[in-house]
Amino acid sequence: MLTSFVEGLLCCLTGKSANAVVPIETSEPADGYEFVEAKPGRVLRVRHIVPERPVVEEPGGQGGSVSCKRKITVYRNGQLLIENLGEAGKQDPLQGQNGEPGSTVEVELTDCNSASPSASPPGPTPESGGAGGAGAGPGAGVGVTPTPDQSDQPQQTRKRRRKPKRTVVIDCERKITSCKGTHADVALFFVHGVGGSLDIWGSQLDFFSQLGYEVVAPDLAGHGSSSAPQIAAAFTFYALAEDMRVIFKRYARKRNILIGHSYGVSFCTFLAHEYPEQVHKVVMINGGGPTALEPSLCSIFNLPTCVLHCLSPCLAWSFLKAGFARQGAKEKQLLKENNAFSVSSFVLRAMMSGQYWPEGDEVYHAELTVPTLLVHGMHDKFVPVEEDQRMAEILLLAFLKIIDDGSHMVMMECPETVNTLLHEFFLWEPDVKPRPRPETAKARPEKAKALSDPGRAGSDRSRPQTAIASSASNGQTQRTSEGKKK
């Protein structure tokens, strides 16, 4: 603590950050690490692993197509109305949000405290279920209303008379296939949040690279071993998003899966919106609700850099207390080994004050058609579970999983559970529904002969029709817990 105070005093006298990260342009790649110059003087460390695949297969199975049809209406009073017009709920057996096709999601943007009655989530399951059935209950400010034919007609008439400020119509067909490690056209991108580094993904990078996946994990500017420009404008959302765009375009394959944590979820959302044809699936870990980013005016991170540096031990202790469900020697060692929350005070202050992204509102997220897995640690003190529930309601294809034993750094606390959830989501694909045969007015002779046979006619009538049963209903949340280690 005394050392931090002295360094902070020197910082105030000299005007320089006491623990600034030095540029690493002269560093050489080693052990799967590469250094990419996003802009002149802006160098990012990237861990890129291309495993040796003994057998390279073409994507197995035809996958399934999901009809993405919805109408998004924004009214002048700040109300957001989302009407799902497609058949995503029927075609997707794992679909767990917004209920049946044609349902309507009504969001009051002006009053986030008025919440509709939330459905109580079921108890923890004995094993992690991946994307095998996830639901999202309505969060704060989100309500699911019945279809127009089931609701009160005067109320619907009154709503339709309001003049919308903006209307967005989405009508597309999205093909979703299984992504295996043996598929050479698949790449996994891992993006960390504020104060982290690519090392926090150590368990995930090792696990998926051993399964044959190509993995890419960058250090954000000023984090890990990436260079740290000494101007605050270098750490705004738009500057960091452009860095991630450079990384994505450099390593992207035909099918790409984005995995983000905390602030890194915003960059994954940005890339999924910018490159909808290349982004195949998205994983959001403790990312929060679908709200536009705006820096807080009253925050400890608005203090001068030298003061923040003096308080760095307290900030590190607070992060350990809030970021982990347990605060033992194991968690402290994880922070130390994974180089988490060890950025300079200048970078930390610039990152927090640069979180300005007004475009990333509810409409921006509602326009996404990419399948999304939301993972939430139940003991997270930074992101309430209601925010991820709200995100699941807004997104078109979303599965919410809650890990009872995890907190904000759930991928470090429960690596086996998180890896299982992610892997099952990567392998998930919608069931292919058989197309009904067109009925003709005149039956062919063979068909007429078959119908004249009582035995065959009876067997045809007794044959059950193909139906896809959804394992998740509206307003449910799937919860998983990691088993105790011996």
C-alpha positions, -999 to +999 in steps of 0.1 A: +000+000+000+029+024+009+045+016-025+013+024-043+010+057-025+046+068-033+041+058-070+008+077-071+025+108-056+052+106-083+025+102-109+009+134-097+042+153-098+054+141-131+021+138-149+028+103-161+011+070-153+032+051-128+023+017-141+018+022-178+021-008-201+051-004-224+047-010-261+058-044-274+066-038-311+099-056-307+084-087-292+086-119-312+058-145-316+062-176-296+041-205-282+011-196-304+013-159-296+013-134-324+015-096-324-008-077-348-005-040-356-041-028-357-029+007-364+005+024-365+019+022-330-011+001-318+000-035-314-022-062-300-010-096-286-031-125-300-030-161-291-038-180-323-038-218-322-044-239-353-044-275-342-033-304-363-064-321-375-058-358-382-091-360-402-105-330-419-142-335-425-167-315-444-195-301-422-216-332-414-253-330-417-274-304-435-282-285-404-315-266-403-329-234-415-347-210-391-372-185-404-362-151-388-393-128-392-401-101-368-413-065-368-398-040-344-417-008-338-405+021-317-431+046-306-426+082-297-433+077-260-402+054-258-421+021-261-406-008-280-429-034-295-414-066-310-437-089-330-423-124-339-439-133-372-418-163-382-418-200-371-385-200-352-402-214-321-415-244-341-384-251-361-361-247-331-365-274-305-343-255-281-360-222-285-367-208-251-378-172-255-409-153-266-430-185-266-450-194-296-446-179-331-464-147-335-459-136-299-453-100-290-427-086-267-435-051-253-407-031-237-411+001-219-379+019-224-389+049-203-396+030-171-372+002-165-385-004-129-420-015-140-415-052-144-441-078-152-444-109-130-414-130-135-416-168-138-397-186-111-368-206-126-367-243-120-342-259-096-307-269-106-303-298-129-279-327-120-257-320-150-250-292-174-273-293-204-256-271-229-282-256-253-305-284-247-334-262-236-330-228-222-356-202-214-355-166-204-381-152-180-391-116-185-367-092-169-371-056-158-391-036-182-400-066-204-434-081-208-448-108-230-483-101-242-505-127-260-511-127-297-537-103-311-564-129-314-561-138-277-559-103-262-584-077-256-595-061-289-601-025-276-566-026-261-550-037-294-570-011-313-558+016-290-522+005-295-524+004-332-537+040-334-504+053-320-480+066-346-447+048-346-415+067-347-395+039-364-403+005-378-378-022-386-389-054-404-366-085-404-374-113-429-346-138-436-338-174-435-308-184-414-291-218-418-276-232-386-252-261-387-231-281-362-196-267-357-171-295-349-134-292-342-127-313-373-143-286-395-116-264-410-140-236-418-147-229-381-129-204-359-136-194-322-129-159-311-126-151-273-128-114-262-122-105-226-135-074-207-122-045-187-091-053-167-087-088-180-065-104-206-065-133-230-051-155-202-085-156-184-096-179-213-067-204-205-090-233-197-112-227-227-083-222-252-067-254-241-099-274-241-112-264-275-078-264-292-073-300-280-107-308-296-094-296-329-109-261-330-090-231-343-090-205-315-082-168-315-079-146-283-066-110-284-055-087-256-074-055-257-053-023-260-036-016-227-043-051-214-021-081-211+009-076-234-007-053-259+006-018-263-010+010-243-013+044-261-010+073-237-041+091-249-076+084-235-092+085-269-074+052-277-096+033-253-131+044-264-156+018-275-152+027-311-114+026-310-114-009-294-142-021-317-121-012-347-092-032-332-116-062-329-127-057-365-091-059-377-085-091-357-117-106-370-110-098-406-075-112-403-084-146-387-121-151-398-131-183-415-164-192-432-182-199-399-171-180-369-182-182-332-177-152-310-174-157-272-173-125-251-171-118-214-185-087-197-175-057-217-162-080-244-198-090-251-204-056-266-176-061-292-190-095-301-225-079-306-209-053-328-191-078-350-223-100-352-242-070-364-216-059-389-208-094-403-241-114-401-231-138-428-198-148-412-208-149-376-224-183-371-231-182-333-224-159-303-218-167-266-224-139-241-210-145-206-222-121-179-227-094-205-257-076-191-288-062-206-294-049-242-289-012-233-268+015-249-235+020-233-230+053-214-203+061-189-213+069-154-209+105-143-206+096-106-180+069-104-148+062-086-131+058-120-135+095-127-109+103-100-075+114-112-051+087-123-027+092-094-056+088-069-067+056-087-032+042-085-031+048-048-064+030-045-053+001-067-049-024-039-084-016-027-098-019-062-081-053-067-095-066-034-130-053-044-127-070-077-118-103-060-147-099-036-173-092-063-159-112-092-157-146-075-183-165-055-155-176-031-124-155-021-099-181-011-063-189-021-074-206-053-092-175-065-063-152-057-039-175-075-063-175-105-061-137-107-023-138-104-017-165-129-042-152-155-030-116-154-065-103-146-071-068-132-035-058-135-039-029-160-026+006-153-047+032-136-046+053-167-060+025-189-086+016-163-099+051-161-099+056-198-117+023-204-145+031-180-150+066-192-148+055-229-178+032-227-200+053-249-220+034-275-255+049-281-262+026-311-262-005-289-297-002-277-326-026-276-334-022-313-298-029-322-299-062-303-334-071-315-321-069-351-297-098-345-307-131-360-276-151-349-282-179-323-269-167-289-260-186-257-262-165-226-242-178-196-247-162-162-230-168-129-257-168-102-234-149-076-224-122-101-224-089-082-216-068-113-244-080-136-278-089-121-295-120-135-325-098-146-303-081-172-294-114-189-331-124-187-340-092-204-313-098-231-328-132-237-362-117-242-350-091-267-329-115-288-346-136-315-327-169-309-314-169-273-307-196-247-300-186-211-280-208-188-274-200-151-245-216-132-253-217-095-216-221-084-203-192-105-199-155-103-187-128-127-155-148-136-175-180-141-152-193-169-123-194-144-144-207-114-163-234-132-142-242-164-156-277-169-192-266-167-186-236-190-167-257-215-195-283-216-221-256-222-201-240-250-193-272-267-229-285-267-239-251-281-213-253-309-226-287-319-263-277-317-283-274-349-321-272-354-340-303-364-349-306-400-386-308-405-399-330-433-417-310-459-454-320-463-462-335-496-485-314-518-521-328-520-534-332-556-570-331-566-568-364-585-551-393-569-527-414-590-537-450-597-511-463-572-524-440-545-560-449-553-552-485-551-535-481-518-565-462-503-588-490-515-569-515-494-583-513-458-552-526-443-529-501-459-553-473-453-556-481-417-518-482-413-515-448-430-541-432-407-525-447-376-491-433-384-483-404-360-475-371-375-440-357-370-438-330-343-409-312-326-414-309-289-398-279-273-380-286-241-382-251-229-413-230-223-418-193-221-405-176-189-382-205-178-346-203-170-323-233-171-298-236-142-267-257-140-243-264-112-208-277-113-201-309-094-177-308-064-141-317-073-124-343-052 
